[in-house]
Amino acid sequence: MGRRLPTDFYAIELADGARYLRHIANMSQDGLLMESPLADERPGQTVELELPQRKSDQPLRIKGEVVYVTRDGRVGIHVKSPSLPVEALGGSESL
């Protein structure tokens, strides 16, 4: 389990053909904390995200499993994809 680092960027959650803007509050090599206003994710659910990369126009697409959801919309996600390149992520994401 990697060390959590604070972040301040947006990712795109892909769900049922739709794209939802999600704030990423922190991350490590094996997970991240996403803010979801409706808090409608459920533990065990698989989520697919596009994360912006600082040195590329192409986002990094990952899959993760929801570990917990708080009432205020904080969603803990364990990344199922290969390790997150923490230093390379962030920046802007095209909608």
TIVEX-157985 format. One record per residue (C-alpha): residue number from 1; residue in one letter; x, z, y. Coordinates in pm, 1 decimal. Layout:
N
<node num="NUM" residu="a" u="X" w="Z" v="Y"/>
...
This chain:
95
<node num="1" residu="m" u="0.0" w="0.0" v="0.0"/>
<node num="2" residu="g" u="146.2" w="-108.6" v="331.2"/>
<node num="3" residu="r" u="165.0" w="71.9" v="661.7"/>
<node num="4" residu="r" u="-135.8" w="12.8" v="888.8"/>
<node num="5" residu="l" u="-63.7" w="-142.2" v="1226.2"/>
<node num="6" residu="p" u="-306.4" w="-148.8" v="1520.4"/>
<node num="7" residu="t" u="-427.5" w="-497.4" v="1612.0"/>
<node num="8" residu="d" u="-652.4" w="-652.4" v="1872.2"/>
<node num="9" residu="f" u="-765.7" w="-1000.4" v="1773.4"/>
<node num="10" residu="y" u="-1069.3" w="-1179.1" v="1637.1"/>
<node num="11" residu="a" u="-1125.5" w="-1340.4" v="1299.6"/>
<node num="12" residu="i" u="-1407.7" w="-1556.1" v="1170.4"/>
<node num="13" residu="e" u="-1617.9" w="-1425.1" v="882.3"/>
<node num="14" residu="l" u="-1753.8" w="-1712.3" v="671.7"/>
<node num="15" residu="a" u="-2089.4" w="-1634.3" v="510.6"/>
<node num="16" residu="d" u="-2357.3" w="-1868.5" v="372.7"/>
<node num="17" residu="g" u="-2237.6" w="-2163.0" v="581.4"/>
<node num="18" residu="a" u="-2230.5" w="-1957.9" v="904.1"/>
<node num="19" residu="r" u="-1933.4" w="-1834.3" v="1110.5"/>
<node num="20" residu="y" u="-1931.3" w="-1483.4" v="1261.8"/>
<node num="21" residu="l" u="-1677.9" w="-1355.5" v="1512.9"/>
<node num="22" residu="r" u="-1528.4" w="-1022.0" v="1397.7"/>
<node num="23" residu="h" u="-1283.6" w="-793.0" v="1576.7"/>
<node num="24" residu="i" u="-986.6" w="-683.1" v="1364.0"/>
<node num="25" residu="a" u="-881.6" w="-330.4" v="1465.4"/>
<node num="26" residu="n" u="-587.7" w="-274.6" v="1227.7"/>
<node num="27" residu="m" u="-424.2" w="-422.8" v="921.3"/>
<node num="28" residu="s" u="-155.5" w="-386.6" v="659.8"/>
<node num="29" residu="q" u="-15.5" w="-622.5" v="396.9"/>
<node num="30" residu="d" u="-304.0" w="-544.3" v="162.9"/>
<node num="31" residu="g" u="-601.4" w="-478.8" v="387.1"/>
<node num="32" residu="l" u="-764.0" w="-468.3" v="726.6"/>
<node num="33" residu="l" u="-1025.2" w="-287.4" v="932.4"/>
<node num="34" residu="m" u="-1293.4" w="-520.9" v="1065.5"/>
<node num="35" residu="e" u="-1563.5" w="-433.2" v="1316.9"/>
<node num="36" residu="s" u="-1906.2" w="-571.7" v="1228.5"/>
<node num="37" residu="p" u="-2186.0" w="-482.1" v="1474.4"/>
<node num="38" residu="l" u="-2466.4" w="-490.7" v="1216.7"/>
<node num="39" residu="a" u="-2265.4" w="-310.1" v="948.2"/>
<node num="40" residu="d" u="-2451.3" w="-516.0" v="688.5"/>
<node num="41" residu="e" u="-2157.3" w="-559.4" v="451.4"/>
<node num="42" residu="r" u="-2169.2" w="-355.0" v="129.6"/>
<node num="43" residu="p" u="-1891.3" w="-193.1" v="-77.9"/>
<node num="44" residu="g" u="-1788.0" w="-428.6" v="-356.6"/>
<node num="45" residu="q" u="-1894.5" w="-737.8" v="-160.2"/>
<node num="46" residu="t" u="-1644.2" w="-1022.3" v="-135.5"/>
<node num="47" residu="v" u="-1584.5" w="-1148.2" v="218.3"/>
<node num="48" residu="e" u="-1404.2" w="-1461.1" v="330.6"/>
<node num="49" residu="l" u="-1220.7" w="-1458.4" v="662.6"/>
<node num="50" residu="e" u="-1020.0" w="-1698.4" v="875.2"/>
<node num="51" residu="l" u="-739.4" w="-1516.5" v="1056.5"/>
<node num="52" residu="p" u="-554.8" w="-1677.2" v="1348.1"/>
<node num="53" residu="q" u="-180.8" w="-1733.6" v="1310.8"/>
<node num="54" residu="r" u="51.9" w="-1706.2" v="1609.3"/>
<node num="55" residu="k" u="265.4" w="-2009.9" v="1526.4"/>
<node num="56" residu="s" u="4.8" w="-2239.6" v="1375.3"/>
<node num="57" residu="d" u="-315.8" w="-2408.9" v="1480.4"/>
<node num="58" residu="q" u="-446.2" w="-2358.8" v="1127.2"/>
<node num="59" residu="p" u="-603.6" w="-2021.1" v="1045.7"/>
<node num="60" residu="l" u="-510.1" w="-1828.8" v="733.1"/>
<node num="61" residu="r" u="-811.5" w="-1813.8" v="501.0"/>
<node num="62" residu="i" u="-833.6" w="-1498.9" v="290.1"/>
<node num="63" residu="k" u="-1074.8" w="-1326.8" v="53.6"/>
<node num="64" residu="g" u="-1116.3" w="-954.0" v="37.4"/>
<node num="65" residu="e" u="-1334.5" w="-685.1" v="-110.4"/>
<node num="66" residu="v" u="-1529.7" w="-445.7" v="108.1"/>
<node num="67" residu="v" u="-1412.7" w="-92.5" v="27.1"/>
<node num="68" residu="y" u="-1625.4" w="102.1" v="277.0"/>
<node num="69" residu="v" u="-1864.6" w="54.2" v="567.7"/>
<node num="70" residu="t" u="-1929.4" w="318.8" v="835.1"/>
<node num="71" residu="r" u="-2251.8" w="355.9" v="1032.2"/>
<node num="72" residu="d" u="-2075.0" w="242.3" v="1348.6"/>
<node num="73" residu="g" u="-1976.3" w="-90.9" v="1189.4"/>
<node num="74" residu="r" u="-1619.7" w="-31.6" v="1074.5"/>
<node num="75" residu="v" u="-1555.4" w="-223.6" v="753.2"/>
<node num="76" residu="g" u="-1251.5" w="-149.6" v="536.6"/>
<node num="77" residu="i" u="-1141.4" w="-454.6" v="339.6"/>
<node num="78" residu="h" u="-887.6" w="-477.3" v="57.0"/>
<node num="79" residu="v" u="-732.4" w="-824.6" v="56.7"/>
<node num="80" residu="k" u="-750.0" w="-1006.0" v="-277.1"/>
<node num="81" residu="s" u="-539.0" w="-1297.7" v="-155.3"/>
<node num="82" residu="p" u="-158.9" w="-1281.0" v="-141.7"/>
<node num="83" residu="s" u="-9.9" w="-1022.8" v="95.2"/>
<node num="84" residu="l" u="-100.3" w="-1061.2" v="461.0"/>
<node num="85" residu="p" u="186.4" w="-1184.4" v="679.9"/>
<node num="86" residu="v" u="114.1" w="-908.3" v="933.9"/>
<node num="87" residu="e" u="371.9" w="-1017.2" v="1194.4"/>
<node num="88" residu="a" u="246.8" w="-1377.3" v="1192.2"/>
<node num="89" residu="l" u="-121.9" w="-1299.4" v="1252.9"/>
<node num="90" residu="g" u="-308.2" w="-1265.5" v="1581.7"/>
<node num="91" residu="g" u="-383.3" w="-1489.1" v="1875.4"/>
<node num="92" residu="s" u="-694.8" w="-1693.7" v="1931.4"/>
<node num="93" residu="e" u="-933.6" w="-1841.9" v="1677.2"/>
<node num="94" residu="s" u="-1141.8" w="-2156.2" v="1729.1"/>
<node num="95" residu="l" u="-1510.8" w="-2119.1" v="1666.8"/>
